[in-house]
Amino acid sequence: MGRYVARRLLQMAPVFVGATLLIFLMVNVMGDPVAGLCGERRCDPATAARLKQEFGLDQPVWRQYLTYMANVFTGDFGTAFNGQAVTELMATSFPVTFRLTIVAILFEIAVGVTLGVVTGLRRGRPVDTGALLVTLVVISVPTFVTGLLLQLLLGVEWGWIKPSVSPEAGFGELLVPGLVLASVSLAYVTRLTRTSIAENARADYVRTAVAKGLPRHRVIVRHLLRNSLIPVVTFIGADVGFLMGGAIVTERIFNIHGVGYQLYQGILRQSTQTVVGFVTVLVLVFLVANLLVDLLYAVLDPRIRYV
C-alpha cells in the first residue's frame, strides 16, 4: 500500500504542474488585466506600466509562471488587484464551500444510494419507474431553475428558510443550497446505483450467498452493496471537485460568498492571481479526492490489492 501511495503521489506532480500551467496560460490570454483596473477609461501609459511592474505582468509568461509556482510552495498565492492577498480570500471562501460540498455529498450518499438500492432491488416495479421519471426530470431541469424555484417557495412564499445565506453560514443554513447543488449529481448517483445493484443481483456470488441461507439484509449489505458501490464511489470522488468548482450558480442564487463567487468575481474583473490561485487549490482537491477513491476500492472489494 505504501509503495502504491508513493507512486501515485509522484504521478500527481506532473499532473499538477500541467494543469496549473494550462490554466495559467488560459487566464493570461483572457485579455489585458490592467485595462480592467482602470474601468471604462483607458489607463495612461505611465499608470499601465507601473501597474504591470507592480504585479509582475511586464515579465514573459513563462517567467511569471515560474515565479508563481515558486511562491505557491511557500504558501503565497499572490495578491488580487484590489490589494487583498489571495490567501485571505481563500480563508473566507473555502470553508463555506467545503461545508456546502459536504452537505451536497451527504445528500448524494443518503438519498441517492438509498433510492438506488431500493429501485435496483425492485427493478421494473412502480417505485422503480417513478424514480426513473423523477431523476430524469431533475437531470433535465437546469440548476438555476431548481435553485430559484426552491428559493421562491421555501424562502419567499412559505418563509421556511432565509432567501440568502449569511457569510458565516453553518450546516443548517446550507441544507437547501446543498440540495440544489447536489440535485443533478444525486439523480446520477441514484441511476448508477440502481444499475449496478440490478446487475450484481444476478451474479453468482449473490446466488451462492442466498443458497447458503444467509439473511437477506446481510446478503445485500455485505455482498451486493459493497461490490455495487465501486462505480458510485468513483463518481462521488470525482464529483467533489466538480461541486466545489461548479458552485457558481448555486452560490449566486443564495448569495453565498464561497469559491464559486470568488472565481466569478475574479473572471469578471480579470484578476489573474485570484483565478489561478483558486483553480490551483481545486486541482489539488481533485487529485487528493481521486487518490482517496482509489484507496477506498480495497476497502469495498477485498480482492483488490495495491502493490
MARMAR-695497 format. One line per 4 residues: number of its first residue (from 0); for each residue x, y, z negated of C-alpha. Coordinates in Angstrom, 3 decimals, always signed. Each point is the difference from the previous one (the first is absolute). Example, Ala and Ser with C-alpha at 12.3 -4.5 7.8 and 13.67 -1.06 7.14 Angstrom:
<nodes>
0	+12.300 -4.500 -7.800; +1.370 +3.440 +0.660
</nodes>
This chain:
<nodes>
0	+0.000 +0.000 +0.000; +2.773 +2.439 -0.931; +1.813 -0.530 +3.291; -3.220 +0.515 +1.924
4	-0.753 +3.279 -1.820; +3.551 +1.225 +0.584; -0.262 -0.854 +3.705; -3.330 +1.793 +0.285
8	+1.405 +3.088 -1.703; +2.853 +0.062 +2.508; -2.510 -0.310 +2.846; -2.002 +2.894 -1.418
12	+2.951 +2.403 +0.299; +0.057 +0.295 +3.830; -3.807 +0.085 +0.081; +0.016 +2.891 -2.463
16	+2.662 +1.901 +1.941; -1.742 -0.613 +3.333; -3.434 +1.051 -1.281; +1.276 +3.178 -1.654
20	+2.064 +0.894 +3.079; -3.026 -0.459 +2.242; -2.284 +2.158 -2.141; +2.787 +2.591 -0.377
24	+0.372 +0.290 +3.765; -3.762 +0.104 +0.555; -0.512 +2.734 -2.586; +2.831 +2.099 +1.374
28	-1.556 +0.064 +3.476; -3.442 +1.100 -1.317; +0.921 +3.591 +0.607; +1.927 +2.853 -1.501
32	-0.613 -0.044 -3.782; +1.439 +3.484 -0.385; -2.735 +1.364 +2.263; -2.593 -1.426 -2.399
36	+1.581 +1.850 -2.921; -0.597 +3.349 +1.640; -3.691 -0.583 +0.651; -1.588 +1.361 +3.143
40	+2.729 +2.576 +0.520; +3.304 -1.169 +1.391; +3.056 +0.204 -2.237; +2.640 +2.482 +1.001
44	+3.261 -1.693 +1.064; +1.867 +0.999 -3.175; -2.692 -1.425 -2.308; -0.299 -3.188 +2.060
48	+3.764 -0.520 -0.089; +0.107 +0.552 -3.784; -2.852 -2.457 -0.620; +1.562 -2.641 +2.240
52	+3.292 +0.340 -1.842; -1.730 -0.125 -3.383; -1.821 -3.256 +0.777; +2.832 -1.523 +2.059
56	-1.976 +0.137 +3.231; +2.877 +1.608 +1.889; +1.958 -3.266 -0.088; -0.311 -2.832 +2.556
60	-2.793 -2.477 -0.706; +2.402 -2.869 -0.700; +1.832 +2.067 -2.598; -3.284 +1.053 -1.588
64	-0.971 -3.672 -0.276; +3.310 -1.034 -1.564; -0.238 +2.843 -2.490; -3.570 -0.943 -0.833
68	+0.849 -3.693 -0.554; +2.984 +0.907 -2.178; -2.264 +2.170 -2.139; -2.706 -2.689 -0.188
72	+2.348 -2.404 -1.772; +0.523 +2.672 -2.650; -3.738 +0.504 -0.459; -0.154 +3.260 +1.954
76	-2.685 +0.018 +2.703; +0.554 +3.617 +0.942; -2.017 +3.170 -0.485; -3.319 +0.857 +1.589
80	-0.325 +3.227 +1.923; -1.925 +1.550 -2.904; +3.109 -0.335 -2.169; -1.317 -2.942 -2.059
84	+2.074 -3.153 -0.273; -1.506 -2.986 +1.819; +0.563 -2.132 -3.098; -2.306 +2.333 -1.939
88	-2.722 -0.495 +2.599; +0.538 -3.765 -0.245; -0.231 +0.093 -3.795; -3.484 +1.527 +0.179
92	-1.395 -1.870 +3.003; +1.333 -3.562 -0.134; -1.496 -0.889 -3.418; -3.483 +0.979 +1.201
96	+0.338 -1.958 +3.237; +1.442 -2.994 -1.878; -3.079 -0.061 -2.232; -2.267 +0.406 +3.013
100	+1.778 -2.862 +1.779; -0.239 -2.250 -3.067; -3.760 +0.607 -0.189; -0.337 -0.769 +3.717
104	+2.048 -3.209 -0.276; -2.061 -1.143 -3.006; -3.169 +0.504 +2.040; +1.493 -2.053 +2.832
108	+0.961 -2.842 -2.349; -3.078 -0.012 -2.232; -2.678 +0.591 +2.632; +1.647 -1.098 +3.250
112	+1.510 -3.285 -1.197; -3.058 -0.936 -2.072; -2.385 +0.709 +2.849; +2.287 -1.826 +2.419
116	+0.077 -3.113 -2.170; -3.792 -0.007 -0.404; -0.648 +0.418 +3.718; +2.744 -2.452 +0.983
120	-1.545 -2.730 -2.154; -3.473 +0.775 +1.401; +0.920 +0.483 +3.640; -3.025 +0.324 +2.287
124	-2.430 +0.719 -2.824; -1.936 +3.261 -0.474; +2.524 +1.407 -2.511; +2.784 -0.593 +2.524
128	-1.917 +1.641 +2.841; -0.922 +2.973 -2.171; +3.588 +0.519 -1.143; +1.245 -0.130 +3.597
132	-2.518 +2.645 +1.053; +0.850 +2.284 -2.935; +3.745 -0.272 +0.553; -0.469 +0.670 +3.715
136	-1.910 +3.196 -0.820; +2.691 +1.098 -2.487; +2.746 -0.577 +2.564; -1.947 +1.893 +2.675
140	-0.736 +3.102 -2.110; +2.934 +2.468 -0.227; +1.436 +0.593 -3.465; -0.827 +3.704 +0.003
144	-3.679 -0.809 +0.611; -0.078 -2.470 -2.897; +1.820 +2.442 -2.264; -2.199 +2.990 +0.809
148	-3.162 -2.092 -0.351; +0.959 -1.347 -3.442; +1.146 +3.440 -1.097; -3.322 +1.508 +1.097
152	-2.177 -2.674 -1.620; +1.945 -0.770 -3.187; +1.477 +3.432 -0.613; -2.415 +2.590 +1.358
156	-3.433 -1.652 +0.111; +0.110 -2.364 -3.001; +2.770 +1.608 -2.063; +1.600 -3.307 -0.992
160	+3.537 +1.125 +0.841; +1.887 +3.261 +0.449; +0.023 +1.082 +3.660; +3.745 +0.683 -0.314
164	+2.716 -1.585 -2.118; +2.155 +1.858 -2.518; +3.778 +0.234 +0.646; +0.748 -2.391 -2.895
168	-2.629 -2.498 +1.109; -0.270 -3.148 -2.079; -1.166 -3.415 +1.108; -3.618 +0.830 -0.874
172	-0.135 +2.963 +2.380; +1.671 -1.993 +2.754; -2.515 -2.867 +0.135; -2.089 +1.439 +2.834
176	+2.978 +1.390 +1.982; +1.727 -3.361 -0.469; -3.057 -1.816 +1.318; -0.102 +2.299 +3.028
180	+3.717 -0.481 +0.632; -0.312 -3.789 -0.297; -3.263 -0.380 +1.913; +1.414 -1.042 +3.373
184	+2.781 -2.125 -1.509; -2.513 -1.603 -2.360; -2.082 -1.102 +2.962; +3.067 -1.503 +1.692
188	+1.029 -1.788 -3.213; -3.505 -1.473 -0.262; +0.076 -1.305 +3.566; +3.569 -1.263 -0.297
192	-0.716 -1.835 -3.260; -3.205 -1.471 +1.418; +1.753 -1.365 +3.074; +2.901 -1.412 -1.999
196	-2.295 -1.638 -2.581; -2.237 -1.529 +2.666; +2.989 -1.379 +1.891; +1.801 -1.467 -3.015
200	-3.202 -1.466 -1.435; +0.210 -2.673 +2.726; +3.664 -0.789 -0.677; +1.115 -3.455 -1.111
204	+1.369 +1.129 -3.357; -3.378 +1.484 -0.949; -1.849 -3.187 +0.953; +2.532 -2.021 -1.979
208	-0.495 +2.192 -3.075; -3.772 -0.400 +0.273; +0.338 -3.782 +0.452; +2.057 -0.177 -3.203
212	-2.967 +1.397 -1.883; +1.505 +3.357 -0.959; -2.499 +2.645 -1.152; -1.215 +2.312 +2.771
216	+1.339 +3.172 -1.632; +3.456 -1.578 -0.380; +0.051 -1.063 +3.651; -0.933 +3.512 +1.079
220	+2.333 +1.945 -2.306; +3.099 -2.194 -0.170; -0.012 -1.584 +3.444; -2.184 +1.850 +2.487
224	+0.400 +3.607 -1.160; +3.754 -0.002 -0.529; +0.784 -1.136 +3.531; -2.701 +2.201 +1.503
228	+1.384 +3.151 -1.637; +3.319 -0.006 +1.876; -1.271 +1.994 +3.026; -2.057 +2.213 -2.334
232	+3.043 +0.837 -2.132; +1.921 +0.836 +3.180; -2.721 +2.428 +1.066; -0.328 +1.643 -3.426
236	+3.771 +0.350 -0.345; +0.248 +1.843 +3.297; -3.124 +1.969 -0.867; +1.654 +1.605 -3.047
240	+2.156 +2.208 +2.195; -2.841 +0.704 +2.428; -2.295 +1.090 -2.843; +2.591 +2.351 -1.481
244	+0.973 +1.562 +3.306; -3.469 -0.070 +1.535; -1.887 +1.625 -2.860; -0.047 +3.390 +1.725
248	-3.716 -0.134 +0.897; -1.125 -1.307 -3.402; +2.130 +2.493 -1.915; -1.285 +2.878 +2.104
252	-3.627 -0.994 -0.571; +0.342 -0.257 -3.787; +2.565 +2.818 -0.322; +2.702 -2.303 -1.363
256	+3.468 +1.553 +0.100; +1.871 -3.212 +0.685; +2.446 -1.309 +2.585; -2.446 +0.315 +2.882
260	-0.758 +3.608 -0.899; +3.697 +0.919 -0.207; +0.742 -1.724 +3.307; -2.853 +1.877 +1.641
264	+1.267 +3.314 -1.362; +3.557 -0.822 +1.054; -1.040 -0.814 +3.558; -2.240 +3.049 +0.176
268	+2.798 +2.325 -1.152; +2.701 -1.906 +1.910; +1.893 -0.571 -3.248; +2.457 -2.636 +1.183
272	+1.536 -0.615 -3.428; -3.392 -0.741 -1.547; -1.136 -2.366 +2.755; +3.292 -1.895 +0.244
276	+0.347 -0.254 -3.789; -3.476 -1.427 -0.550; +0.286 -2.410 +2.926; +3.372 -1.201 -1.330
280	-1.619 -1.028 -3.281; -2.902 -1.634 +1.867; +2.497 -2.058 +2.023; +1.497 -1.239 -3.267
284	-3.484 -0.890 -1.251; -0.642 -2.008 +3.181; +3.272 -1.902 -0.340; -0.433 -0.798 -3.697
288	-3.623 -1.065 +0.497; +0.979 -2.393 +2.794; +2.770 -1.482 -2.138; -2.435 -0.602 -2.862
292	-2.464 -1.621 +2.390; +2.668 -2.420 +1.227; +0.839 -0.947 -3.580; -3.683 -0.565 -0.788
296	-0.190 -2.652 +2.720; +2.010 -2.380 -2.183; -2.396 +0.621 -2.890; -3.081 -0.738 +2.091
300	+1.456 -3.003 +1.871; +2.516 -2.147 -1.949; +1.150 -1.561 +3.282; +1.674 +3.278 +0.971
304	+3.613 +0.217 -1.117; +2.412 +2.877 +0.518; +3.672 -0.781 +0.467
</nodes>
